[in-house]
């Protein structure tokens, strides 16, 4: 007996996929532009529409997102297909839009100072660091960091009576806090997470070991107190280069005799070899070859 086909199931071929000859839906092509609502925020893909030819990087625009939000063009318009509806750009921001944005920023600064004062008064162990006022939707978002769960219902009532808007409390981690606040890293440049990193990649202490970095928390930790995101950038190159070099502790033969590897310079592909009867010397990796350990000697490395 033939199995019944589930209702609503369209024509399918013998392998279970759509039958050959069925044309997939055509996705619309839009003029997509990248817009940032804040200097340290994420970049939103928006439909530029008829404004695309006139837009340039750094232009202030008004987009249809939670009312009429003012943002900055961060990615130039380009024709792309969109599988889902995108927020639309309404117009290029004029003096009235910029004045409203300045007023919202002043209100956000006052709300942040008030929130910090009320948090201290109620002895709440939280760190308030940012407020976003959404004038078009009558909503205010308060960002805070805390090491534990906090009952902030009384604080929300205080804030709602002050800003006369619906208050949303949003707790973020230390990495997200550093991304939103911004700052200067130990390299002297603006934080990577603030400028260009779209998301955080997992970072481990093994990456610092592979790059022969001093395992000093003040050296390998960023402004957020976690391991620096830049440890990920060259990790693959270090791992690949290390495969061509002998490990520390291996017996090797060199033009000056047999010794043991002490240090390895991965980037320059050089090794420092220690001898029993002469001072240590540095050799290029091409002049060094690993020897098999003598019988009965435990492996080292």
FIMARNU-315715 format. One record per residue: residue number from 1; residue in three letters; z, y negated, x of N, C-alpha, C in turn. Coordinates in pm, whole numbers, plus 50000, padded with zeros to 5 digits. Example, Ala and Ser with C-alpha at 12.3 -4.5 7.8 and 13.67 -1.06 7.14 Angstrom:
% residues 2
[pt 1,'ala',[50780,50569,51319],[50780,50450,51230],[50780,50330,51320]] [pt 2,'ser',[50708,50225,51285],[50714,50106,51367],[50787,49997,51290]] 
% end
This chain:
% residues 301
[pt 1,'unk',[50000,50119,50085],[50000,50000,50000],[50000,49876,50088]] [pt 2,'unk',[49915,49780,50055],[49905,49657,50133],[50027,49570,50109]] [pt 3,'unk',[50077,49507,50216],[50191,49416,50203],[50145,49288,50137]] [pt 4,'unk',[50229,49233,50051],[50193,49109,49982],[50208,48991,50076]] [pt 5,'unk',[50113,48899,50067],[50118,48778,50149],[50213,48677,50085]] [pt 6,'unk',[50300,48616,50163],[50394,48518,50105],[50318,48408,50034]] [pt 7,'unk',[50372,48359,49924],[50303,48252,49851],[50290,48128,49937]] [pt 8,'unk',[50173,48063,49922],[50150,47939,49996],[50097,47960,50135]] [pt 9,'unk',[50085,48089,50179],[50036,48115,50313],[49885,48100,50314]] [pt 10,'unk',[49830,48015,50400],[49687,47988,50402],[49611,48098,50470]] [pt 11,'unk',[49480,48083,50482],[49398,48186,50547],[49431,48197,50694]] [pt 12,'unk',[49446,48322,50741],[49484,48347,50879],[49394,48455,50936]] [pt 13,'unk',[49379,48453,51070],[49298,48555,51133],[49383,48677,51163]] [pt 14,'unk',[49325,48776,51230],[49396,48902,51253],[49510,48887,51351]] [pt 15,'unk',[49515,48780,51433],[49623,48761,51529],[49735,48675,51474]] [pt 16,'unk',[49728,48635,51350],[49835,48558,51290],[49818,48411,51300]] [pt 17,'unk',[49716,48359,51370],[49695,48216,51382],[49604,48166,51273]] [pt 18,'unk',[49575,48036,51270],[49485,47980,51169],[49346,48040,51185]] [pt 19,'unk',[49279,48059,51073],[49145,48116,51075],[49050,48022,51148]] [pt 20,'unk',[48960,48084,51225],[48863,48006,51300],[48777,47923,51206]] [pt 21,'unk',[48749,47800,51247],[48668,47713,51165],[48748,47612,51086]] [pt 22,'unk',[48883,47629,51077],[48967,47534,51006],[48992,47414,51097]] [pt 23,'unk',[48954,47296,51055],[48965,47175,51137],[49106,47120,51133]] [pt 24,'unk',[49172,47101,51248],[49307,47043,51248],[49302,46897,51205]] [pt 25,'unk',[49412,46845,51153],[49413,46705,51109],[49390,46610,51227]] [pt 26,'unk',[49319,46504,51202],[49289,46405,51306],[49401,46301,51309]] [pt 27,'unk',[49463,46286,51428],[49571,46189,51441],[49514,46049,51456]] [pt 28,'unk',[49578,45950,51396],[49527,45813,51406],[49546,45757,51546]] [pt 29,'unk',[49454,45675,51589],[49463,45607,51718],[49517,45466,51696]] [pt 30,'unk',[49627,45434,51764],[49693,45306,51748],[49697,45234,51883]] [pt 31,'unk',[49716,45103,51875],[49742,45023,51996],[49893,45026,52019]] [pt 32,'unk',[49938,45117,52107],[50080,45139,52128],[50129,45051,52243]] [pt 33,'unk',[50239,44983,52220],[50300,44895,52319],[50446,44934,52335]] [pt 34,'unk',[50497,44924,52458],[50637,44953,52484],[50722,44827,52477]] [pt 35,'unk',[50828,44832,52396],[50912,44714,52373],[51058,44750,52401]] [pt 36,'unk',[51126,44662,52473],[51269,44675,52497],[51345,44572,52415]] [pt 37,'unk',[51447,44618,52343],[51530,44525,52267],[51632,44456,52356]] [pt 38,'unk',[51676,44524,52462],[51767,44465,52560],[51714,44496,52699]] [pt 39,'unk',[51758,44419,52796],[51706,44436,52933],[51745,44571,52991]] [pt 40,'unk',[51857,44629,52948],[51902,44758,53001],[51885,44871,52901]] [pt 41,'unk',[51817,44846,52791],[51801,44948,52688],[51676,45032,52709]] [pt 42,'unk',[51655,45126,52620],[51540,45214,52627],[51414,45140,52579]] [pt 43,'unk',[51299,45196,52614],[51171,45137,52575],[51120,45209,52450]] [pt 44,'unk',[51092,45131,52345],[51045,45186,52219],[50893,45174,52212]] [pt 45,'unk',[50829,45279,52162],[50685,45274,52139],[50661,45212,52002]] [pt 46,'unk',[50580,45108,51996],[50554,45034,51872],[50404,45019,51851]] [pt 47,'unk',[50369,45000,51726],[50229,44977,51688],[50202,44827,51696]] [pt 48,'unk',[50119,44789,51792],[50091,44647,51812],[49994,44592,51709]] [pt 49,'unk',[49909,44677,51651],[49814,44632,51550],[49719,44527,51604]] [pt 50,'unk',[49699,44420,51528],[49605,44314,51566],[49659,44225,51677]] [pt 51,'unk',[49788,44239,51711],[49845,44156,51817],[49812,44208,51956]] [pt 52,'unk',[49759,44331,51967],[49741,44395,52097],[49661,44312,52197]] [pt 53,'unk',[49546,44251,52160],[49468,44179,52263],[49542,44061,52326]] [pt 54,'unk',[49636,44002,52253],[49702,43881,52303],[49834,43909,52375]] [pt 55,'unk',[49880,44035,52375],[50012,44064,52431],[50004,44082,52582]] [pt 56,'unk',[50106,44031,52651],[50121,44046,52795],[50263,44090,52826]] [pt 57,'unk',[50282,44145,52945],[50416,44187,52985],[50510,44067,52986]] [pt 58,'unk',[50629,44086,52929],[50728,43980,52924],[50723,43896,52798]] [pt 59,'unk',[50621,43914,52712],[50614,43838,52588],[50727,43879,52494]] [pt 60,'unk',[50780,43784,52421],[50884,43811,52321],[50815,43834,52187]] [pt 61,'unk',[50849,43944,52122],[50786,43983,51997],[50893,44020,51895]] [pt 62,'unk',[50851,44019,51769],[50939,44057,51658],[50885,44187,51601]] [pt 63,'unk',[50970,44289,51593],[50929,44418,51541],[51007,44454,51417]] [pt 64,'unk',[50946,44535,51334],[51007,44577,51208],[51098,44695,51236]] [pt 65,'unk',[51220,44665,51283],[51318,44769,51316],[51456,44717,51280]] [pt 66,'unk',[51515,44775,51176],[51646,44730,51127],[51641,44580,51096]] [pt 67,'unk',[51541,44542,51021],[51522,44401,50991],[51411,44346,51078]] [pt 68,'unk',[51433,44234,51138],[51334,44172,51227],[51399,44153,51363]] [pt 69,'unk',[51388,44256,51449],[51451,44253,51580],[51357,44189,51680]] [pt 70,'unk',[51413,44113,51773],[51336,44048,51878],[51346,44131,52004]] [pt 71,'unk',[51229,44164,52063],[51226,44243,52184],[51131,44182,52286]] [pt 72,'unk',[51121,44250,52400],[51035,44206,52511],[50934,44314,52543]] [pt 73,'unk',[50810,44275,52561],[50706,44371,52595],[50730,44423,52737]] [pt 74,'unk',[50752,44555,52748],[50778,44617,52878],[50662,44703,52925]] [pt 75,'unk',[50578,44750,52833],[50461,44832,52866],[50341,44773,52793]] [pt 76,'unk',[50235,44746,52865],[50117,44683,52807],[50054,44770,52699]] [pt 77,'unk',[49991,44711,52598],[49929,44789,52491],[49818,44879,52544]] [pt 78,'unk',[49806,44998,52483],[49701,45093,52519],[49671,45179,52397]] [pt 79,'unk',[49545,45218,52377],[49513,45303,52262],[49565,45445,52283]] [pt 80,'unk',[49642,45492,52186],[49698,45627,52192],[49706,45683,52051]] [pt 81,'unk',[49712,45816,52045],[49732,45882,51916],[49882,45894,51889]] [pt 82,'unk',[49917,45886,51763],[50058,45891,51723],[50074,45995,51614]] [pt 83,'unk',[50162,46093,51639],[50185,46198,51540],[50285,46155,51433]] [pt 84,'unk',[50364,46052,51462],[50465,46005,51367],[50451,45854,51352]] [pt 85,'unk',[50495,45799,51240],[50487,45652,51222],[50570,45580,51328]] [pt 86,'unk',[50518,45467,51376],[50585,45386,51476],[50626,45253,51416]] [pt 87,'unk',[50734,45193,51467],[50769,45058,51423],[50654,44961,51451]] [pt 88,'unk',[50630,44868,51361],[50520,44774,51374],[50568,44641,51431]] [pt 89,'unk',[50483,44580,51511],[50509,44444,51556],[50466,44348,51446]] [pt 90,'unk',[50556,44260,51408],[50526,44164,51301],[50455,44040,51354]] [pt 91,'unk',[50502,43988,51467],[50444,43864,51519],[50500,43839,51658]] [pt 92,'unk',[50440,43745,51725],[50496,43695,51850],[50613,43604,51816]] [pt 93,'unk',[50724,43621,51887],[50844,43544,51855],[50821,43395,51874]] [pt 94,'unk',[50864,43318,51775],[50853,43172,51784],[50990,43112,51813]] [pt 95,'unk',[50998,42981,51810],[51124,42912,51843],[51235,42949,51746]] [pt 96,'unk',[51201,42968,51618],[51303,43003,51520],[51359,43142,51546]] [pt 97,'unk',[51273,43238,51585],[51320,43372,51617],[51409,43372,51740]] [pt 98,'unk',[51372,43296,51841],[51453,43291,51962],[51586,43222,51937]] [pt 99,'unk',[51587,43122,51849],[51714,43057,51814],[51806,43154,51742]] [pt 100,'unk',[51748,43236,51653],[51830,43336,51583],[51883,43440,51682]] [pt 101,'unk',[51801,43477,51782],[51848,43572,51882],[51963,43515,51963]] [pt 102,'unk',[51952,43386,52002],[52062,43323,52077],[52190,43318,51994]] [pt 103,'unk',[52176,43290,51864],[52294,43286,51778],[52359,43424,51768]] [pt 104,'unk',[52277,43529,51757],[52331,43665,51751],[52402,43702,51881]] [pt 105,'unk',[52347,43658,51994],[52411,43689,52122],[52543,43616,52137]] [pt 106,'unk',[52550,43492,52088],[52678,43421,52092],[52780,43489,52002]] [pt 107,'unk',[52738,43531,51884],[52829,43603,51795],[52876,43734,51858]] [pt 108,'unk',[52784,43802,51930],[52821,43928,51995],[52925,43904,52104]] [pt 109,'unk',[52910,43795,52181],[53008,43764,52284],[53145,43734,52224]] [pt 110,'unk',[53148,43658,52115],[53275,43628,52050],[53337,43754,51991]] [pt 111,'unk',[53253,43840,51932],[53305,43964,51874],[53360,44056,51982]] [pt 112,'unk',[53296,44059,52099],[53346,44144,52207],[53482,44097,52257]] [pt 113,'unk',[53498,43966,52274],[53628,43913,52317],[53736,43943,52213]] [pt 114,'unk',[53703,43929,52085],[53800,43959,51980],[53834,44107,51977]] [pt 115,'unk',[53732,44194,51997],[53757,44338,51995],[53849,44379,52109]] [pt 116,'unk',[53830,44322,52227],[53917,44353,52339],[54060,44308,52312]] [pt 117,'unk',[54074,44189,52251],[54208,44138,52221],[54279,44226,52119]] [pt 118,'unk',[54207,44271,52015],[54269,44355,51913],[54300,44495,51966]] [pt 119,'unk',[54216,44545,52057],[54244,44677,52116],[54370,44672,52200]] [pt 120,'unk',[54390,44562,52274],[54514,44548,52351],[54633,44533,52258]] [pt 121,'unk',[54616,44456,52151],[54727,44434,52059],[54770,44564,51991]] [pt 122,'unk',[54676,44650,51960],[54708,44779,51897],[54733,44889,51999]] [pt 123,'unk',[54732,44854,52128],[54763,44947,52237],[54672,45071,52232]] [pt 124,'unk',[54545,45045,52215],[54448,45154,52213],[54389,45171,52354]] [pt 125,'unk',[54392,45294,52409],[54339,45316,52546],[54187,45328,52546]] [pt 126,'unk',[54120,45219,52511],[53974,45218,52509],[53925,45097,52585]] [pt 127,'unk',[53802,45106,52630],[53738,44997,52705],[53616,44950,52626]] [pt 128,'unk',[53629,44835,52562],[53517,44776,52489],[53430,44700,52588]] [pt 129,'unk',[53299,44728,52589],[53214,44664,52689],[53085,44607,52634]] [pt 130,'unk',[53054,44632,52507],[52928,44576,52456],[52930,44571,52305]] [pt 131,'unk',[52864,44468,52249],[52850,44452,52104],[52704,44414,52076]] [pt 132,'unk',[52646,44478,51977],[52511,44444,51933],[52518,44402,51787]] [pt 133,'unk',[52470,44282,51758],[52468,44231,51622],[52328,44251,51563]] [pt 134,'unk',[52321,44321,51451],[52195,44344,51382],[52195,44257,51256]] [pt 135,'unk',[52148,44135,51273],[52155,44039,51163],[52072,44082,51044]] [pt 136,'unk',[51958,44146,51071],[51870,44183,50961],[51927,44290,50871]] [pt 137,'unk',[52013,44377,50927],[52070,44487,50848],[52217,44466,50816]] [pt 138,'unk',[52278,44354,50859],[52419,44330,50831],[52511,44431,50896]] [pt 139,'unk',[52477,44473,51018],[52554,44576,51087],[52585,44529,51229]] [pt 140,'unk',[52700,44570,51279],[52741,44539,51415],[52785,44668,51483]] [pt 141,'unk',[52734,44692,51604],[52766,44813,51678],[52852,44776,51798]] [pt 142,'unk',[52969,44840,51808],[53063,44817,51917],[53062,44942,52006]] [pt 143,'unk',[53032,44923,52134],[53028,45032,52230],[53158,45032,52310]] [pt 144,'unk',[53215,45151,52328],[53340,45162,52403],[53343,45294,52479]] [pt 145,'unk',[53429,45299,52579],[53453,45419,52658],[53599,45456,52649]] [pt 146,'unk',[53626,45585,52637],[53764,45634,52628],[53767,45777,52680]] [pt 147,'unk',[53880,45817,52734],[53894,45951,52789],[53940,46053,52687]] [pt 148,'unk',[53973,46010,52566],[54020,46101,52464],[53979,46047,52327]] [pt 149,'unk',[54005,46129,52225],[53973,46087,52089],[54070,45978,52044]] [pt 150,'unk',[54016,45877,51980],[54094,45761,51941],[54084,45741,51791]] [pt 151,'unk',[54197,45712,51728],[54198,45675,51586],[54185,45522,51579]] [pt 152,'unk',[54063,45476,51553],[54039,45332,51555],[54010,45277,51416]] [pt 153,'unk',[54061,45341,51312],[54034,45293,51176],[54092,45154,51153]] [pt 154,'unk',[54214,45131,51202],[54272,44997,51185],[54194,44893,51263]] [pt 155,'unk',[54145,44931,51380],[54066,44838,51459],[53935,44804,51389]] [pt 156,'unk',[53873,44901,51324],[53748,44876,51251],[53771,44775,51140]] [pt 157,'unk',[53885,44788,51070],[53913,44691,50963],[53931,44550,51019]] [pt 158,'unk',[53997,44540,51136],[54012,44408,51198],[53876,44349,51235]] [pt 159,'unk',[53788,44432,51290],[53659,44382,51335],[53569,44346,51217]] [pt 160,'unk',[53575,44427,51111],[53491,44398,50994],[53529,44266,50930]] [pt 161,'unk',[53660,44236,50926],[53702,44109,50868],[53663,43990,50956]] [pt 162,'unk',[53642,44015,51085],[53606,43908,51177],[53456,43880,51174]] [pt 163,'unk',[53373,43984,51182],[53228,43965,51194],[53159,43965,51058]] [pt 164,'unk',[53231,44004,50952],[53174,44006,50817],[53046,44091,50813]] [pt 165,'unk',[53056,44211,50868],[52943,44303,50871],[52998,44445,50876]] [pt 166,'unk',[52909,44539,50850],[52948,44680,50859],[52960,44718,51005]] [pt 167,'unk',[53078,44766,51045],[53109,44793,51185],[53084,44940,51216]] [pt 168,'unk',[53015,44964,51325],[52992,45100,51374],[53048,45109,51516]] [pt 169,'unk',[53141,45203,51537],[53199,45227,51669],[53125,45341,51735]] [pt 170,'unk',[53080,45320,51859],[53003,45422,51929],[53063,45445,52067]] [pt 171,'unk',[53113,45567,52088],[53172,45602,52217],[53065,45661,52308]] [pt 172,'unk',[53060,45616,52433],[52961,45663,52530],[53033,45710,52655]] [pt 173,'unk',[52963,45788,52736],[53016,45837,52862],[53008,45731,52971]] [pt 174,'unk',[53064,45766,53087],[53071,45669,53196],[52931,45638,53250]] [pt 175,'unk',[52842,45736,53249],[52706,45711,53296],[52632,45616,53202]] [pt 176,'unk',[52645,45640,53073],[52581,45551,52977],[52641,45411,52984]] [pt 177,'unk',[52771,45403,53011],[52833,45271,53025],[52773,45194,53142]] [pt 178,'unk',[52758,45261,53257],[52698,45194,53372],[52554,45153,53343]] [pt 179,'unk',[52481,45235,53269],[52342,45202,53235],[52335,45078,53148]] [pt 180,'unk',[52427,45066,53052],[52423,44955,52958],[52477,44826,53021]] [pt 181,'unk',[52578,44839,53107],[52638,44720,53169],[52552,44670,53284]] [pt 182,'unk',[52497,44763,53364],[52416,44724,53478],[52500,44691,53599]] [pt 183,'unk',[52433,44663,53711],[52504,44629,53833],[52415,44654,53954]] [pt 184,'unk',[52475,44636,54072],[52406,44654,54199],[52465,44776,54269]] [pt 185,'unk',[52378,44868,54312],[52424,44988,54381],[52453,44962,54527]] [pt 186,'unk',[52502,45066,54596],[52534,45053,54738],[52410,45030,54823]] [pt 187,'unk',[52291,45059,54769],[52166,45035,54841],[52125,44889,54837]] [pt 188,'unk',[52192,44809,54756],[52158,44668,54743],[52059,44637,54634]] [pt 189,'unk',[52015,44739,54559],[51920,44719,54451],[51990,44741,54317]] [pt 190,'unk',[51923,44696,54210],[51978,44715,54076],[51982,44864,54044]] [pt 191,'unk',[52077,44905,53963],[52099,45046,53934],[51971,45111,53880]] [pt 192,'unk',[51945,45233,53926],[51826,45307,53881],[51831,45331,53731]] [pt 193,'unk',[51949,45367,53679],[51960,45397,53536],[51934,45274,53451]] [pt 194,'unk',[51959,45156,53506],[51936,45032,53432],[51790,44991,53433]] [pt 195,'unk',[51719,45021,53543],[51584,44969,53559],[51476,45063,53510]] [pt 196,'unk',[51480,45192,53548],[51364,45276,53516],[51397,45417,53472]] [pt 197,'unk',[51517,45469,53494],[51545,45608,53459],[51547,45625,53307]] [pt 198,'unk',[51460,45710,53249],[51463,45729,53104],[51580,45815,53058]] [pt 199,'unk',[51623,45909,53142],[51736,45995,53106],[51803,46042,53234]] [pt 200,'unk',[51924,46094,53220],[52001,46138,53335],[51970,46284,53367]] [pt 201,'unk',[51946,46312,53494],[51921,46448,53540],[52051,46507,53596]] [pt 202,'unk',[52072,46637,53583],[52193,46699,53640],[52196,46682,53792]] [pt 203,'unk',[52313,46644,53844],[52332,46625,53988],[52449,46711,54032]] [pt 204,'unk',[52433,46783,54143],[52539,46871,54193],[52572,46833,54337]] [pt 205,'unk',[52691,46874,54380],[52734,46846,54517],[52650,46924,54616]] [pt 206,'unk',[52586,47032,54571],[52499,47110,54660],[52382,47025,54709]] [pt 207,'unk',[52335,46933,54626],[52224,46846,54666],[52265,46758,54783]] [pt 208,'unk',[52388,46709,54783],[52436,46629,54895],[52448,46714,55021]] [pt 209,'unk',[52490,46840,55007],[52500,46928,55123],[52361,46958,55180]] [pt 210,'unk',[52264,46982,55093],[52129,47011,55141],[52070,46895,55219]] [pt 211,'unk',[52113,46772,55189],[52060,46653,55256],[52149,46608,55372]] [pt 212,'unk',[52247,46693,55408],[52335,46666,55523],[52408,46533,55509]] [pt 213,'unk',[52450,46501,55388],[52524,46378,55366],[52674,46403,55381]] [pt 214,'unk',[52744,46301,55424],[52890,46310,55433],[52949,46322,55293]] [pt 215,'unk',[53029,46423,55272],[53085,46447,55139],[53205,46358,55115]] [pt 216,'unk',[53181,46229,55126],[53282,46127,55100],[53258,46071,54961]] [pt 217,'unk',[53357,46079,54872],[53333,46031,54734],[53283,45888,54727]] [pt 218,'unk',[53325,45803,54818],[53278,45665,54814],[53132,45651,54858]] [pt 219,'unk',[53080,45752,54928],[52942,45746,54976],[52844,45810,54878]] [pt 220,'unk',[52885,45917,54812],[52791,45991,54726],[52812,45961,54578]] [pt 221,'unk',[52907,45876,54544],[52932,45842,54405],[52875,45705,54373]] [pt 222,'unk',[52825,45691,54250],[52768,45565,54207],[52871,45477,54138]] [pt 223,'unk',[52823,45372,54074],[52912,45278,54006],[52987,45345,53892]] [pt 224,'unk',[52928,45449,53833],[52992,45518,53721],[53100,45614,53767]] [pt 225,'unk',[53111,45640,53897],[53209,45735,53947],[53156,45877,53956]] [pt 226,'unk',[53036,45901,53910],[52972,46033,53920],[52879,46034,54041]] [pt 227,'unk',[52827,46153,54073],[52733,46164,54184],[52610,46077,54159]] [pt 228,'unk',[52557,46018,54264],[52445,45927,54251],[52321,45999,54198]] [pt 229,'unk',[52251,45934,54107],[52127,45991,54051],[52020,46006,54158]] [pt 230,'unk',[52022,45921,54262],[51917,45924,54364],[51925,46049,54450]] [pt 231,'unk',[52033,46128,54441],[52038,46253,54515],[51931,46350,54468]] [pt 232,'unk',[51881,46330,54347],[51780,46421,54291],[51642,46391,54347]] [pt 233,'unk',[51617,46268,54387],[51481,46226,54420],[51417,46309,54530]] [pt 234,'unk',[51490,46331,54641],[51434,46399,54757],[51485,46542,54771]] [pt 235,'unk',[51555,46593,54672],[51612,46727,54682],[51504,46832,54705]] [pt 236,'unk',[51395,46827,54631],[51290,46928,54645],[51228,46924,54785]] [pt 237,'unk',[51210,46803,54841],[51153,46792,54976],[51246,46852,55081]] [pt 238,'unk',[51377,46828,55067],[51472,46884,55162],[51475,47036,55154]] [pt 239,'unk',[51476,47090,55034],[51480,47236,55017],[51355,47300,55075]] [pt 240,'unk',[51239,47239,55050],[51113,47295,55101],[51107,47285,55253]] [pt 241,'unk',[51151,47173,55310],[51148,47158,55456],[51249,47251,55523]] [pt 242,'unk',[51363,47276,55459],[51465,47362,55519],[51417,47506,55533]] [pt 243,'unk',[51319,47547,55452],[51268,47684,55461],[51196,47708,55594]] [pt 244,'unk',[51148,47602,55658],[51075,47616,55783],[51165,47603,55905]] [pt 245,'unk',[51295,47583,55884],[51389,47562,55994],[51492,47674,55998]] [pt 246,'unk',[51541,47708,56118],[51650,47807,56127],[51782,47747,56079]] [pt 247,'unk',[51868,47829,56025],[51997,47781,55978],[52094,47763,56094]] [pt 248,'unk',[52196,47683,56069],[52299,47663,56169],[52371,47794,56196]] [pt 249,'unk',[52395,47825,56326],[52462,47947,56365],[52369,48060,56405]] [pt 250,'unk',[52239,48047,56381],[52144,48152,56414],[52116,48151,56566]] [pt 251,'unk',[52099,48273,56622],[52056,48287,56761],[51907,48262,56769]] [pt 252,'unk',[51869,48175,56861],[51728,48139,56872],[51688,48142,57019]] [pt 253,'unk',[51559,48158,57041],[51503,48149,57175],[51429,48018,57188]] [pt 254,'unk',[51447,47949,57299],[51389,47817,57324],[51321,47818,57460]] [pt 255,'unk',[51246,47714,57495],[51189,47707,57631],[51294,47708,57741]] [pt 256,'unk',[51422,47674,57708],[51528,47672,57809],[51618,47793,57800]] [pt 257,'unk',[51584,47891,57719],[51666,48010,57710],[51714,48036,57568]] [pt 258,'unk',[51812,48127,57557],[51865,48170,57427],[51992,48093,57397]] [pt 259,'unk',[52005,48046,57273],[52125,47974,57230],[52145,47988,57080]] [pt 260,'unk',[52237,47909,57029],[52266,47910,56885],[52242,47771,56826]] [pt 261,'unk',[52190,47770,56704],[52161,47644,56636],[52293,47580,56593]] [pt 262,'unk',[52309,47452,56629],[52428,47380,56588],[52401,47285,56472]] [pt 263,'unk',[52303,47197,56488],[52268,47100,56385],[52119,47109,56356]] [pt 264,'unk',[52083,47070,56234],[51943,47072,56190],[51908,46935,56134]] [pt 265,'unk',[51802,46874,56186],[51748,46749,56134],[51628,46785,56047]] [pt 266,'unk',[51651,46788,55915],[51549,46843,55824],[51427,46754,55821]] [pt 267,'unk',[51444,46623,55809],[51330,46534,55793],[51242,46530,55918]] [pt 268,'unk',[51303,46528,56036],[51226,46525,56160],[51189,46664,56209]] [pt 269,'unk',[51241,46766,56142],[51215,46906,56178],[51251,46932,56324]] [pt 270,'unk',[51377,46899,56357],[51430,46923,56490],[51563,46995,56477]] [pt 271,'unk',[51598,47072,56579],[51723,47147,56581],[51796,47122,56713]] [pt 272,'unk',[51928,47119,56704],[52011,47107,56825],[52064,47246,56858]] [pt 273,'unk',[52036,47291,56979],[52072,47426,57021],[52182,47417,57127]] [pt 274,'unk',[52285,47500,57113],[52396,47506,57207],[52382,47631,57293]] [pt 275,'unk',[52398,47612,57424],[52387,47719,57521],[52525,47750,57580]] [pt 276,'unk',[52535,47865,57643],[52662,47904,57705],[52681,47841,57842]] [pt 277,'unk',[52573,47816,57914],[52584,47771,58053],[52520,47636,58078]] [pt 278,'unk',[52486,47561,57971],[52425,47430,57988],[52452,47344,57865]] [pt 279,'unk',[52437,47214,57881],[52464,47126,57766],[52366,47152,57652]] [pt 280,'unk',[52402,47115,57530],[52311,47134,57417],[52189,47044,57428]] [pt 281,'unk',[52078,47090,57370],[51953,47015,57372],[51888,47019,57235]] [pt 282,'unk',[51803,46921,57210],[51731,46910,57083],[51587,46954,57107]] [pt 283,'unk',[51538,47041,57017],[51402,47093,57028],[51330,47075,56895]] [pt 284,'unk',[51198,47056,56901],[51120,47062,56777],[51126,47202,56719]] [pt 285,'unk',[51118,47211,56588],[51129,47340,56522],[51020,47436,56566]] [pt 286,'unk',[50903,47384,56604],[50792,47471,56645],[50821,47542,56776]] [pt 287,'unk',[50914,47491,56859],[50945,47552,56988],[51063,47648,56980]] [pt 288,'unk',[51115,47672,56862],[51234,47755,56844],[51198,47872,56754]] [pt 289,'unk',[51240,47991,56792],[51218,48111,56710],[51348,48186,56697]] [pt 290,'unk',[51373,48241,56579],[51498,48310,56549],[51496,48449,56609]] [pt 291,'unk',[51609,48489,56669],[51625,48624,56723],[51704,48710,56626]] [pt 292,'unk',[51674,48839,56627],[51752,48932,56545],[51891,48946,56606]] [pt 293,'unk',[51999,48956,56525],[52133,48971,56582],[52147,49104,56654]] [pt 294,'unk',[52226,49108,56762],[52247,49234,56835],[52313,49337,56743]] [pt 295,'unk',[52291,49465,56772],[52353,49570,56690],[52506,49559,56690]] [pt 296,'unk',[52563,49570,56572],[52708,49562,56556],[52764,49425,56542]] [pt 297,'unk',[52685,49320,56561],[52735,49183,56546],[52718,49138,56402]] [pt 298,'unk',[52823,49087,56339],[52809,49039,56201],[52720,48917,56196]] [pt 299,'unk',[52641,48901,56091],[52554,48782,56078],[52637,48656,56064]] [pt 300,'unk',[52585,48547,56121],[52650,48417,56113],[52556,48319,56048]] [pt 301,'unk',[52613,48212,55990],[52530,48110,55927],[52601,48052,55809]] 
% end
